[in-house]
Amino acid sequence: MQCLGGFKKNAVQAGRTIDAVSALKFLHDYLGWTGSARPVALGIFGILTGMAPSVMREANRLCKQFDERFPSARL
């Protein structure tokens, strides 16, 4: 996969983003939305705070559906 500018994957990131579900989890960790040990967490603010659990569940469902339909996508 080709990444843009500052979003190039290093070896660890590439291993953590092998499919859509793991890429979503990586994104949540990267943005500081899941309580990981990021030095600077962006977090979720405002109205998104209350919506986050349902939004994350739906995003995860859609990622699973993508992985099932396109198993060789190799994100």
PQR file with spaces between the fields and no chain letter, atoms N, CA, C, O and H, PARSE charges and radii, in Angstrom:
ATOM       1  N    MET     1       0.835   -1.182    0.000 -0.4000 1.5000
ATOM       2  CA   MET     1       0.000    0.000    0.000 -0.0000 2.0000
ATOM       3  C    MET     1       0.875    1.240    0.000  0.5500 1.7000
ATOM       4  O    MET     1       1.912    1.274    0.662 -0.5500 1.4000
ATOM       5  N    GLN     2       0.475    2.220   -0.714 -0.4000 1.5000
ATOM       6  CA   GLN     2       1.208    3.477   -0.757 -0.0000 2.0000
ATOM       7  C    GLN     2       0.598    4.447    0.252  0.5500 1.7000
ATOM       8  O    GLN     2      -0.619    4.625    0.289 -0.5500 1.4000
ATOM       9  H    GLN     2      -0.367    2.193   -1.251  0.4000 1.0000
ATOM      10  N    CYS     3       1.440    5.068    1.066 -0.4000 1.5000
ATOM      11  CA   CYS     3       0.985    6.022    2.070 -0.0000 2.0000
ATOM      12  C    CYS     3       1.472    7.413    1.702  0.5500 1.7000
ATOM      13  O    CYS     3       2.457    7.564    0.981 -0.5500 1.4000
ATOM      14  H    CYS     3       2.429    4.924    1.036  0.4000 1.0000
ATOM      15  N    LEU     4       0.789    8.413    2.192 -0.4000 1.5000
ATOM      16  CA   LEU     4       1.130    9.786    1.876 -0.0000 2.0000
ATOM      17  C    LEU     4       2.011   10.403    2.953  0.5500 1.7000
ATOM      18  O    LEU     4       1.774   10.189    4.141 -0.5500 1.4000
ATOM      19  H    LEU     4      -0.012    8.291    2.778  0.4000 1.0000
ATOM      20  N    GLY     5       3.013   11.156    2.557 -0.4000 1.5000
ATOM      21  CA   GLY     5       3.826   11.983    3.432 -0.0000 2.0000
ATOM      22  C    GLY     5       4.126   11.408    4.795  0.5500 1.7000
ATOM      23  O    GLY     5       4.751   10.354    4.911 -0.5500 1.4000
ATOM      24  H    GLY     5       3.206   11.329    1.591  0.4000 1.0000
ATOM      25  N    GLY     6       3.683   12.099    5.828 -0.4000 1.5000
ATOM      26  CA   GLY     6       3.960   11.722    7.204 -0.0000 2.0000
ATOM      27  C    GLY     6       3.260   10.459    7.665  0.5500 1.7000
ATOM      28  O    GLY     6       3.413   10.057    8.818 -0.5500 1.4000
ATOM      29  H    GLY     6       3.175   12.956    5.734  0.4000 1.0000
ATOM      30  N    PHE     7       2.501    9.832    6.798 -0.4000 1.5000
ATOM      31  CA   PHE     7       1.762    8.640    7.184 -0.0000 2.0000
ATOM      32  C    PHE     7       2.404    7.359    6.676  0.5500 1.7000
ATOM      33  O    PHE     7       1.740    6.326    6.592 -0.5500 1.4000
ATOM      34  H    PHE     7       2.377   10.159    5.861  0.4000 1.0000
ATOM      35  N    LYS     8       3.671    7.411    6.340 -0.4000 1.5000
ATOM      36  CA   LYS     8       4.351    6.187    5.909 -0.0000 2.0000
ATOM      37  C    LYS     8       4.424    5.221    7.076  0.5500 1.7000
ATOM      38  O    LYS     8       4.654    5.627    8.215 -0.5500 1.4000
ATOM      39  H    LYS     8       4.211    8.249    6.408  0.4000 1.0000
ATOM      40  N    LYS     9       4.229    3.948    6.794 -0.4000 1.5000
ATOM      41  CA   LYS     9       4.235    2.928    7.844 -0.0000 2.0000
ATOM      42  C    LYS     9       5.651    2.421    8.066  0.5500 1.7000
ATOM      43  O    LYS     9       6.397    2.168    7.120 -0.5500 1.4000
ATOM      44  H    LYS     9       4.042    3.618    5.869  0.4000 1.0000
ATOM      45  N    ASN    10       6.004    2.279    9.344 -0.4000 1.5000
ATOM      46  CA   ASN    10       7.240    1.573    9.646 -0.0000 2.0000
ATOM      47  C    ASN    10       6.889    0.089    9.791  0.5500 1.7000
ATOM      48  O    ASN    10       5.723   -0.282    9.659 -0.5500 1.4000
ATOM      49  H    ASN    10       5.398    2.485   10.113  0.4000 1.0000
ATOM      50  N    ALA    11       7.875   -0.753   10.057 -0.4000 1.5000
ATOM      51  CA   ALA    11       7.645   -2.198   10.096 -0.0000 2.0000
ATOM      52  C    ALA    11       6.625   -2.593   11.159  0.5500 1.7000
ATOM      53  O    ALA    11       5.797   -3.472   10.921 -0.5500 1.4000
ATOM      54  H    ALA    11       8.823   -0.451   10.165  0.4000 1.0000
ATOM      55  N    VAL    12       6.670   -1.963   12.315 -0.4000 1.5000
ATOM      56  CA   VAL    12       5.729   -2.295   13.391 -0.0000 2.0000
ATOM      57  C    VAL    12       4.313   -1.900   12.984  0.5500 1.7000
ATOM      58  O    VAL    12       3.369   -2.668   13.171 -0.5500 1.4000
ATOM      59  H    VAL    12       7.343   -1.248   12.509  0.4000 1.0000
ATOM      60  N    GLN    13       4.172   -0.710   12.432 -0.4000 1.5000
ATOM      61  CA   GLN    13       2.849   -0.257   12.006 -0.0000 2.0000
ATOM      62  C    GLN    13       2.293   -1.150   10.901  0.5500 1.7000
ATOM      63  O    GLN    13       1.104   -1.468   10.901 -0.5500 1.4000
ATOM      64  H    GLN    13       4.939   -0.086   12.280  0.4000 1.0000
ATOM      65  N    ALA    14       3.125   -1.548    9.983 -0.4000 1.5000
ATOM      66  CA   ALA    14       2.673   -2.404    8.883 -0.0000 2.0000
ATOM      67  C    ALA    14       2.131   -3.724    9.424  0.5500 1.7000
ATOM      68  O    ALA    14       1.138   -4.240    8.912 -0.5500 1.4000
ATOM      69  H    ALA    14       4.091   -1.290    9.983  0.4000 1.0000
ATOM      70  N    GLY    15       2.772   -4.274   10.451 -0.4000 1.5000
ATOM      71  CA   GLY    15       2.306   -5.516   11.055 -0.0000 2.0000
ATOM      72  C    GLY    15       1.016   -5.351   11.820  0.5500 1.7000
ATOM      73  O    GLY    15       0.233   -6.293   11.939 -0.5500 1.4000
ATOM      74  H    GLY    15       3.579   -3.855   10.867  0.4000 1.0000
ATOM      75  N    ARG    16       0.786   -4.150   12.345 -0.4000 1.5000
ATOM      76  CA   ARG    16      -0.430   -3.887   13.127 -0.0000 2.0000
ATOM      77  C    ARG    16      -1.602   -3.474   12.256  0.5500 1.7000
ATOM      78  O    ARG    16      -2.708   -3.296   12.768 -0.5500 1.4000
ATOM      79  H    ARG    16       1.422   -3.385   12.249  0.4000 1.0000
ATOM      80  N    THR    17      -1.394   -3.314   10.947 -0.4000 1.5000
ATOM      81  CA   THR    17      -2.468   -2.849   10.068 -0.0000 2.0000
ATOM      82  C    THR    17      -2.647   -3.787    8.880  0.5500 1.7000
ATOM      83  O    THR    17      -2.830   -3.341    7.748 -0.5500 1.4000
ATOM      84  H    THR    17      -0.496   -3.458   10.531  0.4000 1.0000
ATOM      85  N    ILE    18      -2.594   -5.069    9.144 -0.4000 1.5000
ATOM      86  CA   ILE    18      -2.651   -6.076    8.091 -0.0000 2.0000
ATOM      87  C    ILE    18      -4.053   -6.215    7.496  0.5500 1.7000
ATOM      88  O    ILE    18      -4.191   -6.613    6.339 -0.5500 1.4000
ATOM      89  H    ILE    18      -2.446   -5.431   10.064  0.4000 1.0000
ATOM      90  N    ASP    19      -5.089   -5.897    8.263 -0.4000 1.5000
ATOM      91  CA   ASP    19      -6.461   -5.943    7.760 -0.0000 2.0000
ATOM      92  C    ASP    19      -7.217   -4.732    8.298  0.5500 1.7000
ATOM      93  O    ASP    19      -6.675   -3.961    9.090 -0.5500 1.4000
ATOM      94  H    ASP    19      -4.977   -5.574    9.202  0.4000 1.0000
ATOM      95  N    ALA    20      -8.461   -4.564    7.873 -0.4000 1.5000
ATOM      96  CA   ALA    20      -9.223   -3.370    8.240 -0.0000 2.0000
ATOM      97  C    ALA    20      -9.493   -3.289    9.742  0.5500 1.7000
ATOM      98  O    ALA    20      -9.418   -2.205   10.321 -0.5500 1.4000
ATOM      99  H    ALA    20      -8.902   -5.190    7.230  0.4000 1.0000
ATOM     100  N    VAL    21      -9.801   -4.402   10.373 -0.4000 1.5000
ATOM     101  CA   VAL    21     -10.091   -4.398   11.806 -0.0000 2.0000
ATOM     102  C    VAL    21      -8.865   -3.977   12.602  0.5500 1.7000
ATOM     103  O    VAL    21      -8.970   -3.143   13.501 -0.5500 1.4000
ATOM     104  H    VAL    21      -9.862   -5.282    9.902  0.4000 1.0000
ATOM     105  N    SER    22      -7.713   -4.537   12.288 -0.4000 1.5000
ATOM     106  CA   SER    22      -6.507   -4.159   13.028 -0.0000 2.0000
ATOM     107  C    SER    22      -6.072   -2.732   12.680  0.5500 1.7000
ATOM     108  O    SER    22      -5.516   -2.035   13.529 -0.5500 1.4000
ATOM     109  H    SER    22      -7.628   -5.214   11.558  0.4000 1.0000
ATOM     110  N    ALA    23      -6.319   -2.291   11.443 -0.4000 1.5000
ATOM     111  CA   ALA    23      -5.994   -0.912   11.066 -0.0000 2.0000
ATOM     112  C    ALA    23      -6.863    0.075   11.839  0.5500 1.7000
ATOM     113  O    ALA    23      -6.385    1.134   12.246 -0.5500 1.4000
ATOM     114  H    ALA    23      -6.771   -2.857   10.753  0.4000 1.0000
ATOM     115  N    LEU    24      -8.132   -0.262   12.044 -0.4000 1.5000
ATOM     116  CA   LEU    24      -9.025    0.589   12.833 -0.0000 2.0000
ATOM     117  C    LEU    24      -8.545    0.677   14.270  0.5500 1.7000
ATOM     118  O    LEU    24      -8.520    1.759   14.856 -0.5500 1.4000
ATOM     119  H    LEU    24      -8.520   -1.123   11.713  0.4000 1.0000
ATOM     120  N    LYS    25      -8.161   -0.463   14.841 -0.4000 1.5000
ATOM     121  CA   LYS    25      -7.640   -0.461   16.213 -0.0000 2.0000
ATOM     122  C    LYS    25      -6.364    0.376   16.297  0.5500 1.7000
ATOM     123  O    LYS    25      -6.177    1.132   17.251 -0.5500 1.4000
ATOM     124  H    LYS    25      -8.181   -1.342   14.365  0.4000 1.0000
ATOM     125  N    PHE    26      -5.492    0.245   15.307 -0.4000 1.5000
ATOM     126  CA   PHE    26      -4.273    1.037   15.277 -0.0000 2.0000
ATOM     127  C    PHE    26      -4.602    2.528   15.211  0.5500 1.7000
ATOM     128  O    PHE    26      -3.982    3.333   15.906 -0.5500 1.4000
ATOM     129  H    PHE    26      -5.643   -0.369   14.532  0.4000 1.0000
ATOM     130  N    LEU    27      -5.571    2.896   14.379 -0.4000 1.5000
ATOM     131  CA   LEU    27      -5.965    4.298   14.271 -0.0000 2.0000
ATOM     132  C    LEU    27      -6.474    4.827   15.607  0.5500 1.7000
ATOM     133  O    LEU    27      -6.098    5.920   16.030 -0.5500 1.4000
ATOM     134  H    LEU    27      -6.075    2.242   13.814  0.4000 1.0000
ATOM     135  N    HIS    28      -7.330    4.052   16.272 -0.4000 1.5000
ATOM     136  CA   HIS    28      -7.847    4.476   17.568 -0.0000 2.0000
ATOM     137  C    HIS    28      -6.715    4.645   18.576  0.5500 1.7000
ATOM     138  O    HIS    28      -6.696    5.617   19.331 -0.5500 1.4000
ATOM     139  H    HIS    28      -7.636    3.164   15.929  0.4000 1.0000
ATOM     140  N    ASP    29      -5.778    3.710   18.593 -0.4000 1.5000
ATOM     141  CA   ASP    29      -4.622    3.830   19.484 -0.0000 2.0000
ATOM     142  C    ASP    29      -3.791    5.054   19.132  0.5500 1.7000
ATOM     143  O    ASP    29      -3.376    5.809   20.011 -0.5500 1.4000
ATOM     144  H    ASP    29      -5.794    2.920   17.980  0.4000 1.0000
ATOM     145  N    TYR    30      -3.554    5.243   17.846 -0.4000 1.5000
ATOM     146  CA   TYR    30      -2.719    6.345   17.370 -0.0000 2.0000
ATOM     147  C    TYR    30      -3.313    7.701   17.750  0.5500 1.7000
ATOM     148  O    TYR    30      -2.590    8.626   18.120 -0.5500 1.4000
ATOM     149  H    TYR    30      -3.891    4.629   17.132  0.4000 1.0000
ATOM     150  N    LEU    31      -4.629    7.804   17.653 -0.4000 1.5000
ATOM     151  CA   LEU    31      -5.304    9.058   17.989 -0.0000 2.0000
ATOM     152  C    LEU    31      -5.498    9.235   19.487  0.5500 1.7000
ATOM     153  O    LEU    31      -5.942   10.293   19.934 -0.5500 1.4000
ATOM     154  H    LEU    31      -5.216    7.052   17.352  0.4000 1.0000
ATOM     155  N    GLY    32      -5.168    8.210   20.267 -0.4000 1.5000
ATOM     156  CA   GLY    32      -5.321    8.296   21.712 -0.0000 2.0000
ATOM     157  C    GLY    32      -6.742    8.068   22.178  0.5500 1.7000
ATOM     158  O    GLY    32      -7.114    8.502   23.268 -0.5500 1.4000
ATOM     159  H    GLY    32      -4.807    7.351   19.904  0.4000 1.0000
ATOM     160  N    TRP    33      -7.545    7.390   21.366 -0.4000 1.5000
ATOM     161  CA   TRP    33      -8.945    7.170   21.710 -0.0000 2.0000
ATOM     162  C    TRP    33      -9.170    5.923   22.548  0.5500 1.7000
ATOM     163  O    TRP    33     -10.276    5.724   23.049 -0.5500 1.4000
ATOM     164  H    TRP    33      -7.242    7.038   20.480  0.4000 1.0000
ATOM     165  N    THR    34      -8.169    5.081   22.718 -0.4000 1.5000
ATOM     166  CA   THR    34      -8.392    3.818   23.424 -0.0000 2.0000
ATOM     167  C    THR    34      -7.577    3.701   24.700  0.5500 1.7000
ATOM     168  O    THR    34      -7.508    2.618   25.281 -0.5500 1.4000
ATOM     169  H    THR    34      -7.270    5.242   22.311  0.4000 1.0000
ATOM     170  N    GLY    35      -6.963    4.777   25.151 -0.4000 1.5000
ATOM     171  CA   GLY    35      -6.229    4.748   26.405 -0.0000 2.0000
ATOM     172  C    GLY    35      -4.870    4.103   26.318  0.5500 1.7000
ATOM     173  O    GLY    35      -4.332    3.671   27.337 -0.5500 1.4000
ATOM     174  H    GLY    35      -7.019    5.657   24.680  0.4000 1.0000
ATOM     175  N    SER    36      -4.293    4.023   25.123 -0.4000 1.5000
ATOM     176  CA   SER    36      -2.965    3.444   25.013 -0.0000 2.0000
ATOM     177  C    SER    36      -1.928    4.429   25.543  0.5500 1.7000
ATOM     178  O    SER    36      -2.273    5.528   25.976 -0.5500 1.4000
ATOM     179  H    SER    36      -4.731    4.374   24.295  0.4000 1.0000
ATOM     180  N    ALA    37      -0.684    4.041   25.508 -0.4000 1.5000
ATOM     181  CA   ALA    37       0.392    4.830   26.114 -0.0000 2.0000
ATOM     182  C    ALA    37       0.995    5.848   25.144  0.5500 1.7000
ATOM     183  O    ALA    37       2.211    6.039   25.130 -0.5500 1.4000
ATOM     184  H    ALA    37      -0.403    3.148   25.156  0.4000 1.0000
ATOM     185  N    ARG    38       0.161    6.502   24.335 -0.4000 1.5000
ATOM     186  CA   ARG    38       0.661    7.559   23.449 -0.0000 2.0000
ATOM     187  C    ARG    38       1.169    8.713   24.297  0.5500 1.7000
ATOM     188  O    ARG    38       0.519    9.080   25.276 -0.5500 1.4000
ATOM     189  H    ARG    38      -0.827    6.347   24.346  0.4000 1.0000
ATOM     190  N    PRO    39       2.298    9.289   23.954 -0.5600 1.5000
ATOM     191  CA   PRO    39       2.811   10.415   24.730  0.2800 2.0000
ATOM     192  C    PRO    39       1.892   11.635   24.680  0.5500 1.7000
ATOM     193  O    PRO    39       1.810   12.390   25.649 -0.5500 1.4000
ATOM     194  N    VAL    40       1.209   11.828   23.566 -0.4000 1.5000
ATOM     195  CA   VAL    40       0.265   12.942   23.436 -0.0000 2.0000
ATOM     196  C    VAL    40      -1.026   12.373   22.874  0.5500 1.7000
ATOM     197  O    VAL    40      -1.099   12.024   21.696 -0.5500 1.4000
ATOM     198  H    VAL    40       1.276   11.215   22.779  0.4000 1.0000
ATOM     199  N    ALA    41      -2.028   12.283   23.707 -0.4000 1.5000
ATOM     200  CA   ALA    41      -3.309   11.729   23.268 -0.0000 2.0000
ATOM     201  C    ALA    41      -4.192   12.852   22.743  0.5500 1.7000
ATOM     202  O    ALA    41      -4.393   13.860   23.419 -0.5500 1.4000
ATOM     203  H    ALA    41      -1.969   12.567   24.664  0.4000 1.0000
ATOM     204  N    LEU    42      -4.710   12.676   21.550 -0.4000 1.5000
ATOM     205  CA   LEU    42      -5.629   13.666   20.998 -0.0000 2.0000
ATOM     206  C    LEU    42      -6.997   13.552   21.649  0.5500 1.7000
ATOM     207  O    LEU    42      -7.692   14.550   21.840 -0.5500 1.4000
ATOM     208  H    LEU    42      -4.546   11.857   21.001  0.4000 1.0000
ATOM     209  N    GLY    43      -7.374   12.334   21.986 -0.4000 1.5000
ATOM     210  CA   GLY    43      -8.643   12.111   22.660 -0.0000 2.0000
ATOM     211  C    GLY    43      -9.855   12.440   21.810  0.5500 1.7000
ATOM     212  O    GLY    43      -9.732   12.818   20.645 -0.5500 1.4000
ATOM     213  H    GLY    43      -6.809   11.523   21.830  0.4000 1.0000
ATOM     214  N    ILE    44     -11.024   12.292   22.406 -0.4000 1.5000
ATOM     215  CA   ILE    44     -12.280   12.619   21.753 -0.0000 2.0000
ATOM     216  C    ILE    44     -12.927   13.718   22.584  0.5500 1.7000
ATOM     217  O    ILE    44     -13.033   13.607   23.805 -0.5500 1.4000
ATOM     218  H    ILE    44     -11.124   11.985   23.352  0.4000 1.0000
ATOM     219  N    PHE    45     -13.352   14.765   21.921 -0.4000 1.5000
ATOM     220  CA   PHE    45     -13.879   15.925   22.626 -0.0000 2.0000
ATOM     221  C    PHE    45     -15.320   16.195   22.231  0.5500 1.7000
ATOM     222  O    PHE    45     -15.790   15.742   21.187 -0.5500 1.4000
ATOM     223  H    PHE    45     -13.266   14.855   20.928  0.4000 1.0000
ATOM     224  N    GLY    46     -16.006   16.935   23.076 -0.4000 1.5000
ATOM     225  CA   GLY    46     -17.349   17.403   22.776 -0.0000 2.0000
ATOM     226  C    GLY    46     -18.350   16.296   22.599  0.5500 1.7000
ATOM     227  O    GLY    46     -18.332   15.294   23.315 -0.5500 1.4000
ATOM     228  H    GLY    46     -15.624   17.303   23.924  0.4000 1.0000
ATOM     229  N    ILE    47     -19.223   16.490   21.635 -0.4000 1.5000
ATOM     230  CA   ILE    47     -20.324   15.554   21.400 -0.0000 2.0000
ATOM     231  C    ILE    47     -19.833   14.154   21.035  0.5500 1.7000
ATOM     232  O    ILE    47     -20.527   13.170   21.289 -0.5500 1.4000
ATOM     233  H    ILE    47     -19.237   17.303   21.054  0.4000 1.0000
ATOM     234  N    LEU    48     -18.635   14.059   20.440 -0.4000 1.5000
ATOM     235  CA   LEU    48     -18.104   12.753   20.067 -0.0000 2.0000
ATOM     236  C    LEU    48     -17.841   11.864   21.277  0.5500 1.7000
ATOM     237  O    LEU    48     -17.866   10.639   21.159 -0.5500 1.4000
ATOM     238  H    LEU    48     -18.071   14.859   20.234  0.4000 1.0000
ATOM     239  N    THR    49     -17.588   12.467   22.439 -0.4000 1.5000
ATOM     240  CA   THR    49     -17.294   11.677   23.638 -0.0000 2.0000
ATOM     241  C    THR    49     -18.426   10.712   23.933  0.5500 1.7000
ATOM     242  O    THR    49     -18.187    9.527   24.165 -0.5500 1.4000
ATOM     243  H    THR    49     -17.568   13.462   22.535  0.4000 1.0000
ATOM     244  N    GLY    50     -19.649   11.202   23.927 -0.4000 1.5000
ATOM     245  CA   GLY    50     -20.794   10.339   24.212 -0.0000 2.0000
ATOM     246  C    GLY    50     -21.114    9.376   23.088  0.5500 1.7000
ATOM     247  O    GLY    50     -21.676    8.307   23.325 -0.5500 1.4000
ATOM     248  H    GLY    50     -19.844   12.165   23.739  0.4000 1.0000
ATOM     249  N    MET    51     -20.764    9.744   21.871 -0.4000 1.5000
ATOM     250  CA   MET    51     -21.077    8.911   20.710 -0.0000 2.0000
ATOM     251  C    MET    51     -19.993    7.887   20.427  0.5500 1.7000
ATOM     252  O    MET    51     -20.228    6.946   19.669 -0.5500 1.4000
ATOM     253  H    MET    51     -20.308   10.612   21.678  0.4000 1.0000
ATOM     254  N    ALA    52     -18.831    8.039   21.004 -0.4000 1.5000
ATOM     255  CA   ALA    52     -17.676    7.208   20.657 -0.0000 2.0000
ATOM     256  C    ALA    52     -17.940    5.705   20.718  0.5500 1.7000
ATOM     257  O    ALA    52     -17.614    5.005   19.759 -0.5500 1.4000
ATOM     258  H    ALA    52     -18.640    8.803   21.620  0.4000 1.0000
ATOM     259  N    PRO    53     -18.513    5.179   21.795 -0.5600 1.5000
ATOM     260  CA   PRO    53     -18.704    3.718   21.830  0.2800 2.0000
ATOM     261  C    PRO    53     -19.546    3.188   20.672  0.5500 1.7000
ATOM     262  O    PRO    53     -19.190    2.178   20.067 -0.5500 1.4000
ATOM     263  N    SER    54     -20.657    3.855   20.356 -0.4000 1.5000
ATOM     264  CA   SER    54     -21.503    3.356   19.265 -0.0000 2.0000
ATOM     265  C    SER    54     -20.830    3.562   17.914  0.5500 1.7000
ATOM     266  O    SER    54     -20.956    2.715   17.029 -0.5500 1.4000
ATOM     267  H    SER    54     -20.947    4.676   20.848  0.4000 1.0000
ATOM     268  N    VAL    55     -20.120    4.671   17.742 -0.4000 1.5000
ATOM     269  CA   VAL    55     -19.407    4.922   16.486 -0.0000 2.0000
ATOM     270  C    VAL    55     -18.313    3.881   16.293  0.5500 1.7000
ATOM     271  O    VAL    55     -18.139    3.362   15.191 -0.5500 1.4000
ATOM     272  H    VAL    55     -20.018    5.359   18.460  0.4000 1.0000
ATOM     273  N    MET    56     -17.573    3.572   17.357 -0.4000 1.5000
ATOM     274  CA   MET    56     -16.492    2.587   17.259 -0.0000 2.0000
ATOM     275  C    MET    56     -17.035    1.190   16.982  0.5500 1.7000
ATOM     276  O    MET    56     -16.438    0.431   16.218 -0.5500 1.4000
ATOM     277  H    MET    56     -17.714    3.994   18.252  0.4000 1.0000
ATOM     278  N    ARG    57     -18.167    0.847   17.602 -0.4000 1.5000
ATOM     279  CA   ARG    57     -18.783   -0.466   17.326 -0.0000 2.0000
ATOM     280  C    ARG    57     -19.177   -0.574   15.852  0.5500 1.7000
ATOM     281  O    ARG    57     -18.921   -1.591   15.208 -0.5500 1.4000
ATOM     282  H    ARG    57     -18.651    1.464   18.222  0.4000 1.0000
ATOM     283  N    GLU    58     -19.802    0.484   15.325 -0.4000 1.5000
ATOM     284  CA   GLU    58     -20.235    0.464   13.926 -0.0000 2.0000
ATOM     285  C    GLU    58     -19.034    0.430   12.987  0.5500 1.7000
ATOM     286  O    GLU    58     -19.043   -0.300   11.996 -0.5500 1.4000
ATOM     287  H    GLU    58     -20.010    1.310   15.849  0.4000 1.0000
ATOM     288  N    ALA    59     -18.002    1.213   13.291 -0.4000 1.5000
ATOM     289  CA   ALA    59     -16.792    1.208   12.461 -0.0000 2.0000
ATOM     290  C    ALA    59     -16.158   -0.179   12.466  0.5500 1.7000
ATOM     291  O    ALA    59     -15.709   -0.663   11.426 -0.5500 1.4000
ATOM     292  H    ALA    59     -17.994    1.806   14.096  0.4000 1.0000
ATOM     293  N    ASN    60     -16.121   -0.817   13.631 -0.4000 1.5000
ATOM     294  CA   ASN    60     -15.561   -2.169   13.731 -0.0000 2.0000
ATOM     295  C    ASN    60     -16.386   -3.165   12.920  0.5500 1.7000
ATOM     296  O    ASN    60     -15.830   -4.036   12.251 -0.5500 1.4000
ATOM     297  H    ASN    60     -16.486   -0.424   14.475  0.4000 1.0000
ATOM     298  N    ARG    61     -17.715   -3.037   12.979 -0.4000 1.5000
ATOM     299  CA   ARG    61     -18.592   -3.920   12.206 -0.0000 2.0000
ATOM     300  C    ARG    61     -18.324   -3.757   10.713  0.5500 1.7000
ATOM     301  O    ARG    61     -18.239   -4.745    9.983 -0.5500 1.4000
ATOM     302  H    ARG    61     -18.167   -2.330   13.522  0.4000 1.0000
ATOM     303  N    LEU    62     -18.193   -2.521   10.263 -0.4000 1.5000
ATOM     304  CA   LEU    62     -17.946   -2.260    8.845 -0.0000 2.0000
ATOM     305  C    LEU    62     -16.568   -2.769    8.421  0.5500 1.7000
ATOM     306  O    LEU    62     -16.410   -3.267    7.306 -0.5500 1.4000
ATOM     307  H    LEU    62     -18.262   -1.719   10.856  0.4000 1.0000
ATOM     308  N    CYS    63     -15.580   -2.648    9.294 -0.4000 1.5000
ATOM     309  CA   CYS    63     -14.246   -3.172    8.971 -0.0000 2.0000
ATOM     310  C    CYS    63     -14.264   -4.689    8.854  0.5500 1.7000
ATOM     311  O    CYS    63     -13.620   -5.253    7.969 -0.5500 1.4000
ATOM     312  H    CYS    63     -15.709   -2.243   10.199  0.4000 1.0000
ATOM     313  N    LYS    64     -15.005   -5.356    9.747 -0.4000 1.5000
ATOM     314  CA   LYS    64     -15.127   -6.815    9.653 -0.0000 2.0000
ATOM     315  C    LYS    64     -15.797   -7.210    8.345  0.5500 1.7000
ATOM     316  O    LYS    64     -15.386   -8.164    7.686 -0.5500 1.4000
ATOM     317  H    LYS    64     -15.529   -4.897   10.465  0.4000 1.0000
ATOM     318  N    GLN    65     -16.830   -6.467    7.982 -0.4000 1.5000
ATOM     319  CA   GLN    65     -17.527   -6.737    6.727 -0.0000 2.0000
ATOM     320  C    GLN    65     -16.583   -6.538    5.538  0.5500 1.7000
ATOM     321  O    GLN    65     -16.597   -7.337    4.602 -0.5500 1.4000
ATOM     322  H    GLN    65     -17.165   -5.692    8.518  0.4000 1.0000
ATOM     323  N    PHE    66     -15.774   -5.496    5.564 -0.4000 1.5000
ATOM     324  CA   PHE    66     -14.800   -5.255    4.500 -0.0000 2.0000
ATOM     325  C    PHE    66     -13.815   -6.410    4.410  0.5500 1.7000
ATOM     326  O    PHE    66     -13.535   -6.909    3.320 -0.5500 1.4000
ATOM     327  H    PHE    66     -15.763   -4.847    6.324  0.4000 1.0000
ATOM     328  N    ASP    67     -13.285   -6.839    5.563 -0.4000 1.5000
ATOM     329  CA   ASP    67     -12.312   -7.941    5.576 -0.0000 2.0000
ATOM     330  C    ASP    67     -12.907   -9.228    5.013  0.5500 1.7000
ATOM     331  O    ASP    67     -12.221   -9.992    4.333 -0.5500 1.4000
ATOM     332  H    ASP    67     -13.513   -6.434    6.448  0.4000 1.0000
ATOM     333  N    GLU    68     -14.198   -9.467    5.303 -0.4000 1.5000
ATOM     334  CA   GLU    68     -14.850  -10.669    4.776 -0.0000 2.0000
ATOM     335  C    GLU    68     -15.029  -10.587    3.254  0.5500 1.7000
ATOM     336  O    GLU    68     -14.842  -11.583    2.555 -0.5500 1.4000
ATOM     337  H    GLU    68     -14.755   -8.847    5.855  0.4000 1.0000
ATOM     338  N    ARG    69     -15.387   -9.416    2.745 -0.4000 1.5000
ATOM     339  CA   ARG    69     -15.628   -9.254    1.315 -0.0000 2.0000
ATOM     340  C    ARG    69     -14.351   -9.172    0.495  0.5500 1.7000
ATOM     341  O    ARG    69     -14.310   -9.619   -0.651 -0.5500 1.4000
ATOM     342  H    ARG    69     -15.539   -8.607    3.312  0.4000 1.0000
ATOM     343  N    PHE    70     -13.309   -8.598    1.087 -0.4000 1.5000
ATOM     344  CA   PHE    70     -12.053   -8.376    0.363 -0.0000 2.0000
ATOM     345  C    PHE    70     -10.875   -8.938    1.155  0.5500 1.7000
ATOM     346  O    PHE    70     -10.037   -8.172    1.631 -0.5500 1.4000
ATOM     347  H    PHE    70     -13.343   -8.234    2.018  0.4000 1.0000
ATOM     348  N    PRO    71     -10.795  -10.261    1.304 -0.5600 1.5000
ATOM     349  CA   PRO    71      -9.765  -10.862    2.150  0.2800 2.0000
ATOM     350  C    PRO    71      -8.329  -10.632    1.659  0.5500 1.7000
ATOM     351  O    PRO    71      -7.389  -10.733    2.449 -0.5500 1.4000
ATOM     352  N    SER    72      -8.153  -10.335    0.413 -0.4000 1.5000
ATOM     353  CA   SER    72      -6.792  -10.147   -0.082 -0.0000 2.0000
ATOM     354  C    SER    72      -6.445   -8.674   -0.316  0.5500 1.7000
ATOM     355  O    SER    72      -5.538   -8.363   -1.088 -0.5500 1.4000
ATOM     356  H    SER    72      -8.916  -10.253   -0.228  0.4000 1.0000
ATOM     357  N    ALA    73      -7.165   -7.773    0.351 -0.4000 1.5000
ATOM     358  CA   ALA    73      -6.937   -6.333    0.154 -0.0000 2.0000
ATOM     359  C    ALA    73      -5.544   -5.903    0.646  0.5500 1.7000
ATOM     360  O    ALA    73      -4.951   -4.979    0.091 -0.5500 1.4000
ATOM     361  H    ALA    73      -7.901   -8.025    0.978  0.4000 1.0000
ATOM     362  N    ARG    74      -5.037   -6.553    1.657 -0.4000 1.5000
ATOM     363  CA   ARG    74      -3.695   -6.249    2.204 -0.0000 2.0000
ATOM     364  C    ARG    74      -3.507   -4.762    2.425  0.5500 1.7000
ATOM     365  O    ARG    74      -2.748   -4.105    1.711 -0.5500 1.4000
ATOM     366  H    ARG    74      -5.518   -7.304    2.108  0.4000 1.0000
ATOM     367  N    LEU    75      -4.191   -4.250    3.400 -0.4000 1.5000
ATOM     368  CA   LEU    75      -4.090   -2.834    3.718 -0.0000 2.0000
ATOM     369  C    LEU    75      -2.674   -2.474    4.036  0.5500 1.7000
ATOM     370  O    LEU    75      -2.383   -1.316    4.332 -0.5500 1.4000
ATOM     371  H    LEU    75      -4.807   -4.783    3.979  0.4000 1.0000
